Amino acid sequence: MSADESTGTGAAPLAVAVVGPTATGKSDLGLALAERLGGEVVNADAMQLYRGMDIGTAKLSVAERRGIAHHQLDVLDVGEDASVARYQLEGRRDLADIAARGGRGVVVGGSGLYVRALLDKLEFPGIDADVRARLEERAERHGTRHLHDELARLDPAAAIAIGPANTRRIVRALEVIEITGRPYTANLPEQVYVVPAVQIGLDCDRPVLDERVAQRVTRMWEQGLVEEVLGLLLQGMGRTAARAVGYAEVIAMIRGEGDDQTARAAIVANTRRLARKQMTWFGRDPRVHWLDSRDPDVLVRALDVVAAADRGESPAPTTRRTLGS
């Protein structure tokens, strides 16, 4: 399908983003949309960037991708720290290349900051290794709460958004404040598309999602999640990869902190918590058109949303349930 055929305007077709909480079926819908729209998938799940992190991230296998090209999968070693800035640069290049080939970029994933960095106006301040090292040393010496108190004084909104236990994000926020002389929140993404897009959110009721999460964890265990983690540890997992939900809990078990059942229960609980956070993030964006992931006609409805957006029309409004209900 050419760009002209997709939009009727001669412009490159809108990117399609499939977003929402984990375990709602984003990968399957994104793949189906790419097949129907002549598209290619661009991953927006931060942990699926890593080679070898397959079972714990529910990454589609090569066979499951049905010949559809996938980008930003398996691009990092597990010892590397993922960079949103690098992802933005490389992901936008992928989308531009897809459009140049006359295809449609289909962005799929639940990592909210990565989706925003790819599609929206978001500039990244530089880094200062000396400043970061000093802040990390202070966190080590005085504790993360000490740095969080400082962030609360310098940028109260950032302190509210970043929990007091998230050392990495607190250090980054204070680093940005020192480098730029501006609040960290001044650098957060704006809801202004740099890459023209239409966003489709997948949602479902809390009890349904909770059951899906439990079933997914059972499947991961049966598929060999523990063995996968053991192999990755031998490769030298970096800080970012080792903190991923599903991996951190298994690593704790391997180190003797609890047994099999404890680890599985922790993964279920932390995955459910992650889903709530994802819904909070995407739920704040009025541009997302929400669909019920259980609807047997969800693909048809998604295609209708894309067609309306291609025509420059606003899709019919939908009511989003909250995962807290």
C-alpha positions as CSV (number, residue, x, y, z in Angstrom):
1,M,0.0,0.0,0.0
2,S,1.4,3.4,-1.0
3,A,1.3,6.5,1.1
4,D,-1.0,8.0,-1.5
5,E,-3.4,5.1,-1.2
6,S,-3.4,5.2,2.6
7,T,-4.3,8.8,3.1
8,G,-5.5,10.1,-0.3
9,T,-3.4,13.2,0.3
10,G,0.1,12.2,-1.0
11,A,1.4,12.6,2.6
12,A,3.0,9.7,4.4
13,P,0.4,7.6,6.2
14,L,-0.2,8.2,9.9
15,A,1.7,6.0,12.2
16,V,-0.6,3.7,14.3
17,A,0.3,3.2,17.9
18,V,-1.2,0.4,19.9
19,V,-0.8,1.2,23.6
20,G,-2.1,0.3,27.0
21,P,-1.4,-2.0,30.0
22,T,0.4,-5.2,29.8
23,A,-1.4,-8.5,29.0
24,T,-4.2,-6.8,27.0
25,G,-3.1,-8.2,23.6
26,K,-1.2,-5.3,22.1
27,S,1.3,-7.5,20.2
28,D,-1.4,-9.5,18.5
29,L,-3.5,-6.5,17.5
30,G,-0.4,-4.6,16.3
31,L,0.6,-7.5,14.2
32,A,-2.9,-7.9,12.7
33,L,-3.0,-4.1,11.9
34,A,0.4,-4.3,10.2
35,E,-0.8,-7.2,8.1
36,R,-4.0,-5.3,7.0
37,L,-2.4,-1.9,6.5
38,G,0.8,-2.9,4.7
39,G,2.8,-2.0,7.7
40,E,5.9,-2.9,9.8
41,V,6.0,-3.0,13.6
42,V,8.2,-0.7,15.7
43,N,8.5,-2.0,19.3
44,A,7.9,0.4,22.2
45,D,8.4,-2.0,25.1
46,A,11.7,-1.0,26.8
47,M,12.5,-4.6,27.9
48,Q,11.9,-6.1,24.5
49,L,14.9,-4.1,23.3
50,Y,17.1,-6.7,25.0
51,R,18.4,-9.8,23.3
52,G,17.5,-12.9,25.2
53,M,14.8,-11.4,27.3
54,D,12.0,-13.3,25.5
55,I,9.9,-15.3,27.9
56,G,9.7,-12.7,30.6
57,T,8.7,-10.0,28.2
58,A,6.2,-12.1,26.2
59,K,8.1,-11.2,23.0
60,L,6.7,-12.7,19.8
61,S,8.9,-15.3,18.3
62,V,10.1,-15.0,14.8
63,A,7.6,-17.5,13.7
64,E,4.8,-15.7,15.5
65,R,5.6,-12.5,13.6
66,R,4.2,-14.1,10.4
67,G,6.8,-12.4,8.1
68,I,6.0,-8.9,9.3
69,A,9.2,-6.9,9.8
70,H,9.7,-5.8,13.5
71,H,12.1,-3.0,14.5
72,Q,13.6,-2.1,17.8
73,L,13.6,-5.7,19.0
74,D,16.7,-7.4,20.2
75,V,18.9,-4.4,19.7
76,L,20.7,-4.3,23.1
77,D,22.8,-6.7,25.1
78,V,21.5,-7.3,28.6
79,G,24.6,-5.6,30.0
80,E,23.7,-2.3,28.4
81,D,21.5,0.4,29.9
82,A,18.6,1.3,27.7
83,S,18.5,5.0,26.6
84,V,15.2,6.7,25.7
85,A,17.2,9.3,23.8
86,R,18.8,6.7,21.6
87,Y,15.5,4.9,21.2
88,Q,13.9,8.1,20.0
89,L,16.6,8.7,17.4
90,E,16.7,5.1,16.1
91,G,12.9,4.6,16.3
92,R,12.1,7.7,14.4
93,R,14.6,6.7,11.8
94,D,12.8,3.3,11.5
95,L,9.5,5.1,11.0
96,A,10.9,7.3,8.4
97,D,12.4,4.4,6.5
98,I,9.1,2.5,6.6
99,A,7.3,5.5,5.2
100,A,9.9,5.9,2.5
101,R,9.2,2.3,1.5
102,G,5.5,3.2,1.2
103,G,4.6,1.3,4.4
104,R,2.8,2.1,7.6
105,G,4.6,2.2,10.9
106,V,2.7,0.4,13.7
107,V,4.1,1.2,17.1
108,V,3.4,-1.4,19.7
109,G,4.2,-1.3,23.4
110,G,3.3,-0.2,26.9
111,S,6.4,1.8,27.9
112,G,4.8,5.2,28.1
113,L,7.9,7.3,28.0
114,Y,9.2,5.4,25.0
115,V,5.9,5.9,23.1
116,R,6.0,9.6,23.9
117,A,9.6,10.0,23.0
118,L,8.9,8.3,19.6
119,L,5.8,10.3,18.7
120,D,5.7,13.5,20.7
121,K,7.8,16.7,21.2
122,L,10.4,15.6,23.8
123,E,13.9,16.9,24.0
124,F,16.6,15.2,26.1
125,P,19.0,17.2,28.1
126,G,22.6,16.0,27.9
127,I,24.3,13.9,30.6
128,D,27.1,14.9,32.9
129,A,29.0,11.8,34.2
130,D,30.6,13.8,37.0
131,V,27.3,15.1,38.3
132,R,25.6,11.7,38.0
133,A,28.5,10.0,39.8
134,R,28.3,12.6,42.6
135,L,24.6,12.1,43.0
136,E,24.9,8.3,43.0
137,E,27.6,8.5,45.6
138,R,25.3,10.6,47.8
139,A,22.4,8.2,47.3
140,E,24.8,5.4,48.4
141,R,26.0,7.3,51.4
142,H,22.8,9.0,52.6
143,G,20.1,6.9,51.1
144,T,17.6,7.5,48.3
145,R,15.1,9.3,50.6
146,H,17.7,12.1,51.2
147,L,17.9,12.8,47.4
148,H,14.1,12.6,47.1
149,D,13.7,15.2,49.8
150,E,16.1,17.4,47.8
151,L,14.0,16.8,44.6
152,A,10.9,17.7,46.5
153,R,12.4,21.1,47.4
154,L,13.7,21.8,43.9
155,D,10.8,20.4,41.8
156,P,7.8,19.3,43.9
157,A,5.9,18.0,40.8
158,A,8.7,15.8,39.8
159,A,9.0,14.4,43.4
160,I,5.3,13.5,43.3
161,A,5.7,11.7,40.0
162,I,8.9,9.9,41.0
163,G,8.5,7.6,44.0
164,P,11.0,7.9,46.8
165,A,12.4,4.4,46.1
166,N,13.3,5.0,42.4
167,T,16.9,5.9,42.8
168,R,17.7,5.9,39.1
169,R,15.0,8.4,38.1
170,I,15.6,10.6,41.2
171,V,19.3,10.8,40.3
172,R,18.4,11.6,36.6
173,A,15.9,14.3,37.7
174,L,18.5,16.0,39.9
175,E,21.1,15.7,37.2
176,V,18.8,17.4,34.7
177,I,18.0,20.2,37.1
178,E,21.7,20.9,37.7
179,I,22.6,20.7,34.0
180,T,19.8,22.9,32.7
181,G,19.0,25.1,35.7
182,R,15.3,24.3,35.1
183,P,12.8,22.0,36.8
184,Y,12.9,18.5,35.6
185,T,9.2,18.7,34.7
186,A,10.0,21.3,32.1
187,N,11.7,18.6,30.1
188,L,8.7,16.1,30.2
189,P,7.0,15.3,26.9
190,E,4.3,17.5,25.5
191,Q,1.2,16.1,23.9
192,V,2.2,17.5,20.5
193,Y,2.9,15.0,17.7
194,V,6.3,15.3,16.0
195,V,5.4,12.0,14.2
196,P,1.7,12.3,13.0
197,A,-0.1,9.3,14.5
198,V,-3.3,7.8,15.7
199,Q,-3.3,6.0,19.0
200,I,-5.4,3.0,19.9
201,G,-5.5,1.9,23.5
202,L,-6.5,-1.6,24.7
203,D,-8.3,-1.8,28.0
204,C,-10.2,-4.4,30.0
205,D,-11.8,-4.7,33.4
206,R,-9.5,-5.2,36.4
207,P,-10.7,-8.8,37.3
208,V,-10.2,-9.9,33.6
209,L,-6.7,-8.3,33.5
210,D,-5.7,-9.8,36.8
211,E,-6.6,-13.3,35.6
212,R,-4.7,-12.7,32.3
213,V,-1.6,-11.7,34.2
214,A,-1.8,-14.8,36.5
215,Q,-2.2,-17.0,33.4
216,R,0.7,-15.3,31.6
217,V,3.0,-15.9,34.6
218,T,2.1,-19.5,34.7
219,R,2.9,-19.9,31.0
220,M,6.2,-18.1,31.5
221,W,7.2,-20.4,34.2
222,E,6.3,-23.5,32.1
223,Q,8.2,-22.0,29.1
224,G,11.4,-21.8,31.2
225,L,11.6,-18.3,32.6
226,V,14.0,-19.4,35.4
227,E,16.3,-21.0,32.9
228,E,16.2,-17.9,30.7
229,V,17.2,-15.7,33.7
230,L,20.0,-18.0,34.7
231,G,21.4,-17.8,31.1
232,L,21.2,-14.0,31.1
233,L,22.9,-13.7,34.5
234,L,25.9,-15.6,33.0
235,Q,26.0,-13.0,30.3
236,G,26.2,-10.2,32.9
237,M,22.9,-8.5,33.3
238,G,23.1,-4.7,33.7
239,R,21.1,-2.7,36.2
240,T,18.2,-1.9,33.8
241,A,17.6,-5.4,32.6
242,A,18.0,-6.9,36.0
243,R,15.3,-4.7,37.4
244,A,12.6,-5.6,34.9
245,V,9.4,-7.2,36.3
246,G,9.6,-10.9,35.9
247,Y,13.4,-10.9,36.0
248,A,14.1,-9.1,39.3
249,E,11.9,-11.5,41.2
250,V,13.6,-14.6,39.7
251,I,17.0,-13.1,40.4
252,A,15.9,-12.7,44.0
253,M,14.8,-16.3,44.2
254,I,18.1,-17.5,42.7
255,R,19.9,-15.5,45.4
256,G,18.0,-17.3,48.1
257,E,15.4,-14.7,48.8
258,G,12.2,-16.8,48.8
259,D,11.2,-19.9,46.9
260,D,9.4,-20.7,43.6
261,Q,6.0,-19.8,44.9
262,T,7.2,-16.6,46.4
263,A,8.8,-15.5,43.2
264,R,5.7,-16.3,41.1
265,A,3.4,-14.5,43.4
266,A,5.7,-11.5,43.4
267,I,5.8,-11.4,39.6
268,V,2.0,-11.5,39.4
269,A,1.6,-8.7,42.0
270,N,4.3,-6.5,40.4
271,T,2.9,-7.1,36.9
272,R,-0.6,-6.0,38.1
273,R,1.0,-3.0,39.7
274,L,2.8,-2.2,36.4
275,A,-0.5,-2.4,34.5
276,R,-2.1,0.2,36.8
277,K,0.8,2.5,36.2
278,Q,0.6,2.0,32.5
279,M,-3.1,2.8,32.5
280,T,-2.5,5.9,34.6
281,W,0.1,7.1,32.1
282,F,-1.9,6.5,28.9
283,G,-5.2,7.4,30.6
284,R,-3.9,11.0,30.9
285,D,-3.6,11.3,27.1
286,P,-6.9,12.4,25.6
287,R,-5.7,11.4,22.1
288,V,-5.8,7.7,22.8
289,H,-8.9,6.0,21.4
290,W,-9.8,3.1,23.8
291,L,-11.1,-0.3,22.7
292,D,-12.2,-3.3,24.7
293,S,-9.5,-5.9,24.3
294,R,-12.1,-8.7,24.7
295,D,-14.2,-7.5,21.8
296,P,-14.2,-10.2,19.1
297,D,-14.3,-7.4,16.6
298,V,-11.5,-5.4,18.1
299,L,-9.5,-5.5,14.8
300,V,-12.4,-4.2,12.8
301,R,-13.0,-1.4,15.3
302,A,-9.3,-0.6,15.2
303,L,-9.3,-0.4,11.5
304,D,-12.3,1.9,11.6
305,V,-10.4,4.2,14.0
306,V,-7.4,4.3,11.6
307,A,-9.6,4.9,8.5
308,A,-11.3,7.8,10.3
309,A,-8.0,9.3,11.3
310,D,-6.7,8.9,7.8
311,R,-9.7,10.9,6.5
312,G,-8.9,13.6,9.1
313,E,-12.0,12.8,11.1
314,S,-12.2,12.4,14.9
315,P,-13.2,8.8,15.7
316,A,-16.4,8.3,17.7
317,P,-15.7,8.8,21.4
318,T,-15.3,5.8,23.7
319,T,-15.6,5.3,27.4
320,R,-12.5,4.0,29.1
321,R,-12.9,1.8,32.1
322,T,-10.3,2.3,34.9
323,L,-8.3,-0.6,36.1
324,G,-9.0,0.5,39.6
325,S,-12.8,-0.1,39.2
